[in-house]
Amino acid sequence: MVTLEGVNAKIQRAQDEIERLSKDVAASCEAQRVLFSEEPQPDVGTKFGYFEAKRLLFQ
């Protein structure tokens, strides 16, 4: 008889890793400050926007 025990174990391990990764990403985002800036580009007649991430060393 074939069982799905091994498959279920792999799925559970994958779900655990996804949860761990999600928590790591959330913690990383909380530890960074993201700034958005715009600079006029008169030669083109538009603005240039960019994001800048700053890591907070002390909270």
Predicted model as a PDB file, atoms N, CA, C, CB and O in Angstrom, pLDDT in the B-factor column:
MODEL        1                                                                  
ATOM      1  N   MET A   1       0.843  -1.187   0.000  1.00 83.00           N  
ATOM      2  CA  MET A   1       0.000   0.000   0.000  1.00 83.00           C  
ATOM      3  C   MET A   1       0.887   1.248   0.000  1.00 83.00           C  
ATOM      4  CB  MET A   1      -0.958  -0.001   1.227  1.00 83.00           C  
ATOM      5  O   MET A   1       1.859   1.329   0.751  1.00 83.00           O  
ATOM      6  N   VAL A   2       0.551   2.191  -0.824  1.00 85.00           N  
ATOM      7  CA  VAL A   2       1.285   3.441  -0.942  1.00 85.00           C  
ATOM      8  C   VAL A   2       0.640   4.482  -0.034  1.00 85.00           C  
ATOM      9  CB  VAL A   2       1.318   3.933  -2.415  1.00 85.00           C  
ATOM     10  O   VAL A   2      -0.577   4.662  -0.034  1.00 85.00           O  
ATOM     11  N   THR A   3       1.498   5.173   0.753  1.00 91.00           N  
ATOM     12  CA  THR A   3       0.977   6.231   1.625  1.00 91.00           C  
ATOM     13  C   THR A   3       1.575   7.568   1.189  1.00 91.00           C  
ATOM     14  CB  THR A   3       1.307   5.937   3.132  1.00 91.00           C  
ATOM     15  O   THR A   3       2.568   7.619   0.463  1.00 91.00           O  
ATOM     16  N   LEU A   4       0.966   8.607   1.635  1.00 93.00           N  
ATOM     17  CA  LEU A   4       1.425   9.952   1.313  1.00 93.00           C  
ATOM     18  C   LEU A   4       2.173  10.584   2.489  1.00 93.00           C  
ATOM     19  CB  LEU A   4       0.242  10.828   0.913  1.00 93.00           C  
ATOM     20  O   LEU A   4       2.326  11.804   2.545  1.00 93.00           O  
ATOM     21  N   GLU A   5       2.632   9.766   3.411  1.00 94.00           N  
ATOM     22  CA  GLU A   5       3.305  10.267   4.610  1.00 94.00           C  
ATOM     23  C   GLU A   5       4.539  11.113   4.250  1.00 94.00           C  
ATOM     24  CB  GLU A   5       3.717   9.091   5.512  1.00 94.00           C  
ATOM     25  O   GLU A   5       4.737  12.189   4.813  1.00 94.00           O  
ATOM     26  N   GLY A   6       5.353  10.632   3.327  1.00 94.00           N  
ATOM     27  CA  GLY A   6       6.548  11.373   2.917  1.00 94.00           C  
ATOM     28  C   GLY A   6       6.193  12.675   2.222  1.00 94.00           C  
ATOM     29  O   GLY A   6       6.837  13.699   2.450  1.00 94.00           O  
ATOM     30  N   VAL A   7       5.184  12.641   1.385  1.00 95.00           N  
ATOM     31  CA  VAL A   7       4.737  13.839   0.681  1.00 95.00           C  
ATOM     32  C   VAL A   7       4.212  14.862   1.674  1.00 95.00           C  
ATOM     33  CB  VAL A   7       3.653  13.491  -0.356  1.00 95.00           C  
ATOM     34  O   VAL A   7       4.538  16.046   1.590  1.00 95.00           O  
ATOM     35  N   ASN A   8       3.400  14.403   2.612  1.00 95.00           N  
ATOM     36  CA  ASN A   8       2.843  15.308   3.618  1.00 95.00           C  
ATOM     37  C   ASN A   8       3.940  15.933   4.475  1.00 95.00           C  
ATOM     38  CB  ASN A   8       1.849  14.561   4.509  1.00 95.00           C  
ATOM     39  O   ASN A   8       3.848  17.105   4.842  1.00 95.00           O  
ATOM     40  N   ALA A   9       4.979  15.160   4.797  1.00 96.00           N  
ATOM     41  CA  ALA A   9       6.096  15.691   5.581  1.00 96.00           C  
ATOM     42  C   ALA A   9       6.818  16.788   4.795  1.00 96.00           C  
ATOM     43  CB  ALA A   9       7.084  14.560   5.961  1.00 96.00           C  
ATOM     44  O   ALA A   9       7.190  17.813   5.367  1.00 96.00           O  
ATOM     45  N   LYS A  10       7.016  16.582   3.500  1.00 96.00           N  
ATOM     46  CA  LYS A  10       7.678  17.588   2.662  1.00 96.00           C  
ATOM     47  C   LYS A  10       6.828  18.859   2.571  1.00 96.00           C  
ATOM     48  CB  LYS A  10       7.947  17.021   1.246  1.00 96.00           C  
ATOM     49  O   LYS A  10       7.358  19.969   2.630  1.00 96.00           O  
ATOM     50  N   ILE A  11       5.537  18.699   2.430  1.00 95.00           N  
ATOM     51  CA  ILE A  11       4.636  19.858   2.367  1.00 95.00           C  
ATOM     52  C   ILE A  11       4.680  20.631   3.680  1.00 95.00           C  
ATOM     53  CB  ILE A  11       3.185  19.411   2.056  1.00 95.00           C  
ATOM     54  O   ILE A  11       4.717  21.861   3.671  1.00 95.00           O  
ATOM     55  N   GLN A  12       4.676  19.930   4.799  1.00 96.00           N  
ATOM     56  CA  GLN A  12       4.734  20.594   6.102  1.00 96.00           C  
ATOM     57  C   GLN A  12       6.050  21.341   6.268  1.00 96.00           C  
ATOM     58  CB  GLN A  12       4.559  19.573   7.236  1.00 96.00           C  
ATOM     59  O   GLN A  12       6.070  22.467   6.765  1.00 96.00           O  
ATOM     60  N   ARG A  13       7.151  20.717   5.853  1.00 97.00           N  
ATOM     61  CA  ARG A  13       8.457  21.378   5.934  1.00 97.00           C  
ATOM     62  C   ARG A  13       8.479  22.643   5.074  1.00 97.00           C  
ATOM     63  CB  ARG A  13       9.579  20.415   5.490  1.00 97.00           C  
ATOM     64  O   ARG A  13       9.010  23.675   5.486  1.00 97.00           O  
ATOM     65  N   ALA A  14       7.902  22.553   3.885  1.00 94.00           N  
ATOM     66  CA  ALA A  14       7.842  23.720   3.000  1.00 94.00           C  
ATOM     67  C   ALA A  14       7.005  24.830   3.632  1.00 94.00           C  
ATOM     68  CB  ALA A  14       7.259  23.329   1.626  1.00 94.00           C  
ATOM     69  O   ALA A  14       7.390  25.998   3.575  1.00 94.00           O  
ATOM     70  N   GLN A  15       5.880  24.486   4.226  1.00 94.00           N  
ATOM     71  CA  GLN A  15       5.038  25.488   4.881  1.00 94.00           C  
ATOM     72  C   GLN A  15       5.769  26.137   6.051  1.00 94.00           C  
ATOM     73  CB  GLN A  15       3.729  24.853   5.366  1.00 94.00           C  
ATOM     74  O   GLN A  15       5.646  27.342   6.270  1.00 94.00           O  
ATOM     75  N   ASP A  16       6.528  25.344   6.800  1.00 95.00           N  
ATOM     76  CA  ASP A  16       7.307  25.891   7.917  1.00 95.00           C  
ATOM     77  C   ASP A  16       8.365  26.865   7.413  1.00 95.00           C  
ATOM     78  CB  ASP A  16       7.971  24.758   8.718  1.00 95.00           C  
ATOM     79  O   ASP A  16       8.578  27.915   8.019  1.00 95.00           O  
ATOM     80  N   GLU A  17       9.023  26.531   6.322  1.00 95.00           N  
ATOM     81  CA  GLU A  17      10.048  27.400   5.743  1.00 95.00           C  
ATOM     82  C   GLU A  17       9.436  28.695   5.206  1.00 95.00           C  
ATOM     83  CB  GLU A  17      10.797  26.667   4.622  1.00 95.00           C  
ATOM     84  O   GLU A  17      10.025  29.765   5.357  1.00 95.00           O  
ATOM     85  N   ILE A  18       8.272  28.607   4.586  1.00 93.00           N  
ATOM     86  CA  ILE A  18       7.586  29.807   4.090  1.00 93.00           C  
ATOM     87  C   ILE A  18       7.236  30.725   5.256  1.00 93.00           C  
ATOM     88  CB  ILE A  18       6.305  29.425   3.301  1.00 93.00           C  
ATOM     89  O   ILE A  18       7.402  31.940   5.156  1.00 93.00           O  
ATOM     90  N   GLU A  19       6.762  30.166   6.340  1.00 91.00           N  
ATOM     91  CA  GLU A  19       6.419  30.962   7.520  1.00 91.00           C  
ATOM     92  C   GLU A  19       7.668  31.620   8.107  1.00 91.00           C  
ATOM     93  CB  GLU A  19       5.730  30.083   8.583  1.00 91.00           C  
ATOM     94  O   GLU A  19       7.636  32.792   8.481  1.00 91.00           O  
ATOM     95  N   ARG A  20       8.766  30.865   8.188  1.00 93.00           N  
ATOM     96  CA  ARG A  20      10.016  31.409   8.712  1.00 93.00           C  
ATOM     97  C   ARG A  20      10.526  32.543   7.827  1.00 93.00           C  
ATOM     98  CB  ARG A  20      11.077  30.304   8.823  1.00 93.00           C  
ATOM     99  O   ARG A  20      10.948  33.586   8.325  1.00 93.00           O  
ATOM    100  N   LEU A  21      10.485  32.333   6.516  1.00 90.00           N  
ATOM    101  CA  LEU A  21      10.930  33.350   5.575  1.00 90.00           C  
ATOM    102  C   LEU A  21      10.070  34.608   5.678  1.00 90.00           C  
ATOM    103  CB  LEU A  21      10.897  32.803   4.148  1.00 90.00           C  
ATOM    104  O   LEU A  21      10.588  35.724   5.639  1.00 90.00           O  
ATOM    105  N   SER A  22       8.773  34.426   5.810  1.00 87.00           N  
ATOM    106  CA  SER A  22       7.858  35.557   5.944  1.00 87.00           C  
ATOM    107  C   SER A  22       8.195  36.384   7.181  1.00 87.00           C  
ATOM    108  CB  SER A  22       6.406  35.068   6.012  1.00 87.00           C  
ATOM    109  O   SER A  22       8.195  37.614   7.125  1.00 87.00           O  
ATOM    110  N   LYS A  23       8.480  35.717   8.298  1.00 87.00           N  
ATOM    111  CA  LYS A  23       8.846  36.424   9.529  1.00 87.00           C  
ATOM    112  C   LYS A  23      10.178  37.148   9.355  1.00 87.00           C  
ATOM    113  CB  LYS A  23       8.925  35.442  10.717  1.00 87.00           C  
ATOM    114  O   LYS A  23      10.331  38.276   9.823  1.00 87.00           O  
ATOM    115  N   ASP A  24      11.146  36.515   8.687  1.00 84.00           N  
ATOM    116  CA  ASP A  24      12.446  37.153   8.456  1.00 84.00           C  
ATOM    117  C   ASP A  24      12.307  38.401   7.585  1.00 84.00           C  
ATOM    118  CB  ASP A  24      13.414  36.162   7.799  1.00 84.00           C  
ATOM    119  O   ASP A  24      12.938  39.421   7.858  1.00 84.00           O  
ATOM    120  N   VAL A  25      11.489  38.324   6.547  1.00 77.00           N  
ATOM    121  CA  VAL A  25      11.273  39.474   5.660  1.00 77.00           C  
ATOM    122  C   VAL A  25      10.598  40.605   6.429  1.00 77.00           C  
ATOM    123  CB  VAL A  25      10.415  39.069   4.430  1.00 77.00           C  
ATOM    124  O   VAL A  25      10.988  41.765   6.297  1.00 77.00           O  
ATOM    125  N   ALA A  26       9.596  40.275   7.226  1.00 77.00           N  
ATOM    126  CA  ALA A  26       8.896  41.295   8.014  1.00 77.00           C  
ATOM    127  C   ALA A  26       9.848  41.970   8.993  1.00 77.00           C  
ATOM    128  CB  ALA A  26       7.711  40.672   8.775  1.00 77.00           C  
ATOM    129  O   ALA A  26       9.809  43.190   9.150  1.00 77.00           O  
ATOM    130  N   ALA A  27      10.703  41.192   9.651  1.00 77.00           N  
ATOM    131  CA  ALA A  27      11.664  41.763  10.596  1.00 77.00           C  
ATOM    132  C   ALA A  27      12.661  42.658   9.875  1.00 77.00           C  
ATOM    133  CB  ALA A  27      12.403  40.650  11.353  1.00 77.00           C  
ATOM    134  O   ALA A  27      13.040  43.710  10.390  1.00 77.00           O  
ATOM    135  N   SER A  28      13.082  42.248   8.695  1.00 72.00           N  
ATOM    136  CA  SER A  28      14.023  43.044   7.915  1.00 72.00           C  
ATOM    137  C   SER A  28      13.395  44.372   7.490  1.00 72.00           C  
ATOM    138  CB  SER A  28      14.490  42.259   6.682  1.00 72.00           C  
ATOM    139  O   SER A  28      14.049  45.414   7.537  1.00 72.00           O  
ATOM    140  N   CYS A  29      12.141  44.334   7.079  1.00 66.00           N  
ATOM    141  CA  CYS A  29      11.443  45.553   6.664  1.00 66.00           C  
ATOM    142  C   CYS A  29      11.268  46.515   7.838  1.00 66.00           C  
ATOM    143  CB  CYS A  29      10.074  45.206   6.061  1.00 66.00           C  
ATOM    144  O   CYS A  29      11.370  47.730   7.670  1.00 66.00           O  
ATOM    145  N   GLU A  30      11.008  45.975   9.012  1.00 68.00           N  
ATOM    146  CA  GLU A  30      10.857  46.825  10.190  1.00 68.00           C  
ATOM    147  C   GLU A  30      12.173  47.480  10.573  1.00 68.00           C  
ATOM    148  CB  GLU A  30      10.320  46.017  11.361  1.00 68.00           C  
ATOM    149  O   GLU A  30      12.177  48.565  11.153  1.00 68.00           O  
ATOM    150  N   ALA A  31      13.293  46.832  10.254  1.00 66.00           N  
ATOM    151  CA  ALA A  31      14.608  47.347  10.635  1.00 66.00           C  
ATOM    152  C   ALA A  31      15.144  48.358   9.631  1.00 66.00           C  
ATOM    153  CB  ALA A  31      15.590  46.204  10.781  1.00 66.00           C  
ATOM    154  O   ALA A  31      16.227  48.909   9.831  1.00 66.00           O  
ATOM    155  N   GLN A  32      14.414  48.608   8.565  1.00 66.00           N  
ATOM    156  CA  GLN A  32      14.887  49.539   7.547  1.00 66.00           C  
ATOM    157  C   GLN A  32      13.913  50.697   7.402  1.00 66.00           C  
ATOM    158  CB  GLN A  32      15.074  48.824   6.199  1.00 66.00           C  
ATOM    159  O   GLN A  32      12.708  50.555   7.609  1.00 66.00           O  
ATOM    160  N   ARG A  33      14.456  51.814   7.051  1.00 65.00           N  
ATOM    161  CA  ARG A  33      13.640  52.994   6.774  1.00 65.00           C  
ATOM    162  C   ARG A  33      13.759  53.263   5.276  1.00 65.00           C  
ATOM    163  CB  ARG A  33      14.098  54.250   7.637  1.00 65.00           C  
ATOM    164  O   ARG A  33      14.866  53.363   4.747  1.00 65.00           O  
ATOM    165  N   VAL A  34      12.642  53.378   4.606  1.00 62.00           N  
ATOM    166  CA  VAL A  34      12.655  53.612   3.166  1.00 62.00           C  
ATOM    167  C   VAL A  34      12.204  55.038   2.894  1.00 62.00           C  
ATOM    168  CB  VAL A  34      11.745  52.594   2.424  1.00 62.00           C  
ATOM    169  O   VAL A  34      11.167  55.482   3.385  1.00 62.00           O  
ATOM    170  N   LEU A  35      12.996  55.744   2.109  1.00 63.00           N  
ATOM    171  CA  LEU A  35      12.689  57.128   1.755  1.00 63.00           C  
ATOM    172  C   LEU A  35      12.414  57.217   0.262  1.00 63.00           C  
ATOM    173  CB  LEU A  35      13.848  58.078   2.155  1.00 63.00           C  
ATOM    174  O   LEU A  35      13.023  56.493  -0.526  1.00 63.00           O  
ATOM    175  N   PHE A  36      11.519  58.082  -0.124  1.00 64.00           N  
ATOM    176  CA  PHE A  36      11.250  58.321  -1.536  1.00 64.00           C  
ATOM    177  C   PHE A  36      11.603  59.770  -1.831  1.00 64.00           C  
ATOM    178  CB  PHE A  36       9.756  58.010  -1.902  1.00 64.00           C  
ATOM    179  O   PHE A  36      11.187  60.678  -1.111  1.00 64.00           O  
ATOM    180  N   SER A  37      12.363  59.980  -2.883  1.00 67.00           N  
ATOM    181  CA  SER A  37      12.771  61.336  -3.268  1.00 67.00           C  
ATOM    182  C   SER A  37      12.503  61.551  -4.746  1.00 67.00           C  
ATOM    183  CB  SER A  37      14.267  61.577  -2.951  1.00 67.00           C  
ATOM    184  O   SER A  37      12.457  60.608  -5.534  1.00 67.00           O  
ATOM    185  N   GLU A  38      12.328  62.815  -5.100  1.00 70.00           N  
ATOM    186  CA  GLU A  38      12.157  63.197  -6.504  1.00 70.00           C  
ATOM    187  C   GLU A  38      13.161  64.288  -6.833  1.00 70.00           C  
ATOM    188  CB  GLU A  38      10.698  63.679  -6.791  1.00 70.00           C  
ATOM    189  O   GLU A  38      13.423  65.180  -6.025  1.00 70.00           O  
ATOM    190  N   GLU A  39      13.710  64.201  -8.020  1.00 74.00           N  
ATOM    191  CA  GLU A  39      14.604  65.244  -8.512  1.00 74.00           C  
ATOM    192  C   GLU A  39      14.088  65.718  -9.861  1.00 74.00           C  
ATOM    193  CB  GLU A  39      16.074  64.729  -8.623  1.00 74.00           C  
ATOM    194  O   GLU A  39      13.822  64.903 -10.744  1.00 74.00           O  
ATOM    195  N   PRO A  40      13.944  67.024 -10.028  1.00 72.00           N  
ATOM    196  CA  PRO A  40      13.501  67.536 -11.327  1.00 72.00           C  
ATOM    197  C   PRO A  40      14.557  67.240 -12.407  1.00 72.00           C  
ATOM    198  CB  PRO A  40      13.224  69.065 -11.242  1.00 72.00           C  
ATOM    199  O   PRO A  40      15.759  67.317 -12.154  1.00 72.00           O  
ATOM    200  N   GLN A  41      14.095  66.912 -13.575  1.00 73.00           N  
ATOM    201  CA  GLN A  41      14.957  66.679 -14.732  1.00 73.00           C  
ATOM    202  C   GLN A  41      14.556  67.687 -15.805  1.00 73.00           C  
ATOM    203  CB  GLN A  41      14.839  65.192 -15.261  1.00 73.00           C  
ATOM    204  O   GLN A  41      13.800  67.346 -16.715  1.00 73.00           O  
ATOM    205  N   PRO A  42      15.054  68.934 -15.712  1.00 73.00           N  
ATOM    206  CA  PRO A  42      14.594  69.987 -16.622  1.00 73.00           C  
ATOM    207  C   PRO A  42      14.890  69.685 -18.090  1.00 73.00           C  
ATOM    208  CB  PRO A  42      15.235  71.298 -16.244  1.00 73.00           C  
ATOM    209  O   PRO A  42      14.128  70.098 -18.965  1.00 73.00           O  
ATOM    210  N   ASP A  43      15.974  68.976 -18.374  1.00 76.00           N  
ATOM    211  CA  ASP A  43      16.300  68.690 -19.771  1.00 76.00           C  
ATOM    212  C   ASP A  43      15.298  67.733 -20.413  1.00 76.00           C  
ATOM    213  CB  ASP A  43      17.697  68.107 -19.869  1.00 76.00           C  
ATOM    214  O   ASP A  43      15.141  67.714 -21.634  1.00 76.00           O  
ATOM    215  N   VAL A  44      14.627  66.947 -19.589  1.00 73.00           N  
ATOM    216  CA  VAL A  44      13.641  65.996 -20.091  1.00 73.00           C  
ATOM    217  C   VAL A  44      12.223  66.512 -19.850  1.00 73.00           C  
ATOM    218  CB  VAL A  44      13.831  64.621 -19.424  1.00 73.00           C  
ATOM    219  O   VAL A  44      11.280  66.091 -20.520  1.00 73.00           O  
ATOM    220  N   GLY A  45      12.078  67.423 -18.894  1.00 71.00           N  
ATOM    221  CA  GLY A  45      10.763  67.968 -18.577  1.00 71.00           C  
ATOM    222  C   GLY A  45       9.944  67.075 -17.667  1.00 71.00           C  
ATOM    223  O   GLY A  45       8.714  67.094 -17.707  1.00 71.00           O  
ATOM    224  N   THR A  46      10.619  66.304 -16.857  1.00 74.00           N  
ATOM    225  CA  THR A  46       9.921  65.406 -15.945  1.00 74.00           C  
ATOM    226  C   THR A  46      10.684  65.333 -14.634  1.00 74.00           C  
ATOM    227  CB  THR A  46       9.759  63.997 -16.565  1.00 74.00           C  
ATOM    228  O   THR A  46      11.657  66.063 -14.442  1.00 74.00           O  
ATOM    229  N   LYS A  47      10.261  64.474 -13.743  1.00 69.00           N  
ATOM    230  CA  LYS A  47      10.955  64.262 -12.475  1.00 69.00           C  
ATOM    231  C   LYS A  47      11.473  62.828 -12.422  1.00 69.00           C  
ATOM    232  CB  LYS A  47      10.015  64.555 -11.267  1.00 69.00           C  
ATOM    233  O   LYS A  47      10.889  61.913 -13.004  1.00 69.00           O  
ATOM    234  N   PHE A  48      12.560  62.662 -11.726  1.00 69.00           N  
ATOM    235  CA  PHE A  48      13.133  61.342 -11.503  1.00 69.00           C  
ATOM    236  C   PHE A  48      12.871  60.972 -10.054  1.00 69.00           C  
ATOM    237  CB  PHE A  48      14.667  61.309 -11.834  1.00 69.00           C  
ATOM    238  O   PHE A  48      13.276  61.705  -9.151  1.00 69.00           O  
ATOM    239  N   GLY A  49      12.210  59.864  -9.816  1.00 70.00           N  
ATOM    240  CA  GLY A  49      11.924  59.418  -8.462  1.00 70.00           C  
ATOM    241  C   GLY A  49      12.743  58.196  -8.124  1.00 70.00           C  
ATOM    242  O   GLY A  49      12.987  57.348  -8.982  1.00 70.00           O  
ATOM    243  N   TYR A  50      13.173  58.100  -6.870  1.00 68.00           N  
ATOM    244  CA  TYR A  50      13.922  56.920  -6.457  1.00 68.00           C  
ATOM    245  C   TYR A  50      13.646  56.622  -4.994  1.00 68.00           C  
ATOM    246  CB  TYR A  50      15.430  57.116  -6.693  1.00 68.00           C  
ATOM    247  O   TYR A  50      13.298  57.502  -4.207  1.00 68.00           O  
ATOM    248  N   PHE A  51      13.814  55.358  -4.659  1.00 67.00           N  
ATOM    249  CA  PHE A  51      13.676  54.898  -3.285  1.00 67.00           C  
ATOM    250  C   PHE A  51      15.059  54.718  -2.697  1.00 67.00           C  
ATOM    251  CB  PHE A  51      12.863  53.580  -3.207  1.00 67.00           C  
ATOM    252  O   PHE A  51      15.989  54.294  -3.383  1.00 67.00           O  
ATOM    253  N   GLU A  52      15.186  55.041  -1.431  1.00 66.00           N  
ATOM    254  CA  GLU A  52      16.459  54.859  -0.748  1.00 66.00           C  
ATOM    255  C   GLU A  52      16.171  54.171   0.583  1.00 66.00           C  
ATOM    256  CB  GLU A  52      17.205  56.229  -0.539  1.00 66.00           C  
ATOM    257  O   GLU A  52      15.383  54.666   1.389  1.00 66.00           O  
ATOM    258  N   ALA A  53      16.804  53.047   0.803  1.00 63.00           N  
ATOM    259  CA  ALA A  53      16.611  52.308   2.053  1.00 63.00           C  
ATOM    260  C   ALA A  53      17.759  52.613   2.994  1.00 63.00           C  
ATOM    261  CB  ALA A  53      16.507  50.782   1.795  1.00 63.00           C  
ATOM    262  O   ALA A  53      18.924  52.567   2.597  1.00 63.00           O  
ATOM    263  N   LYS A  54      17.439  52.918   4.219  1.00 63.00           N  
ATOM    264  CA  LYS A  54      18.452  53.193   5.236  1.00 63.00           C  
ATOM    265  C   LYS A  54      18.252  52.187   6.361  1.00 63.00           C  
ATOM    266  CB  LYS A  54      18.359  54.674   5.767  1.00 63.00           C  
ATOM    267  O   LYS A  54      17.154  52.056   6.901  1.00 63.00           O  
ATOM    268  N   ARG A  55      19.305  51.489   6.704  1.00 58.00           N  
ATOM    269  CA  ARG A  55      19.237  50.541   7.819  1.00 58.00           C  
ATOM    270  C   ARG A  55      19.413  51.310   9.116  1.00 58.00           C  
ATOM    271  CB  ARG A  55      20.319  49.422   7.684  1.00 58.00           C  
ATOM    272  O   ARG A  55      20.334  52.113   9.264  1.00 58.00           O  
ATOM    273  N   LEU A  56      18.518  51.052  10.046  1.00 53.00           N  
ATOM    274  CA  LEU A  56      18.616  51.680  11.356  1.00 53.00           C  
ATOM    275  C   LEU A  56      19.590  50.866  12.207  1.00 53.00           C  
ATOM    276  CB  LEU A  56      17.211  51.781  12.043  1.00 53.00           C  
ATOM    277  O   LEU A  56      19.381  49.673  12.430  1.00 53.00           O  
ATOM    278  N   LEU A  57      20.644  51.509  12.677  1.00 51.00           N  
ATOM    279  CA  LEU A  57      21.630  50.799  13.486  1.00 51.00           C  
ATOM    280  C   LEU A  57      21.195  50.733  14.937  1.00 51.00           C  
ATOM    281  CB  LEU A  57      22.995  51.469  13.379  1.00 51.00           C  
ATOM    282  O   LEU A  57      21.504  49.772  15.641  1.00 51.00           O  
ATOM    283  N   PHE A  58      20.478  51.755  15.387  1.00 50.00           N  
ATOM    284  CA  PHE A  58      20.021  51.794  16.759  1.00 50.00           C  
ATOM    285  C   PHE A  58      18.545  52.145  16.783  1.00 50.00           C  
ATOM    286  CB  PHE A  58      20.839  52.801  17.584  1.00 50.00           C  
ATOM    287  O   PHE A  58      18.100  53.022  16.043  1.00 50.00           O  
ATOM    288  N   GLN A  59      17.809  51.488  17.601  1.00 49.00           N  
ATOM    289  CA  GLN A  59      16.378  51.777  17.690  1.00 49.00           C  
ATOM    290  C   GLN A  59      16.028  52.246  19.081  1.00 49.00           C  
ATOM    291  CB  GLN A  59      15.545  50.546  17.319  1.00 49.00           C  
ATOM    292  O   GLN A  59      14.865  52.541  19.359  1.00 49.00           O  
TER     293      GLN A  59                                                      
ENDMDL                                                                          
END                                                                             
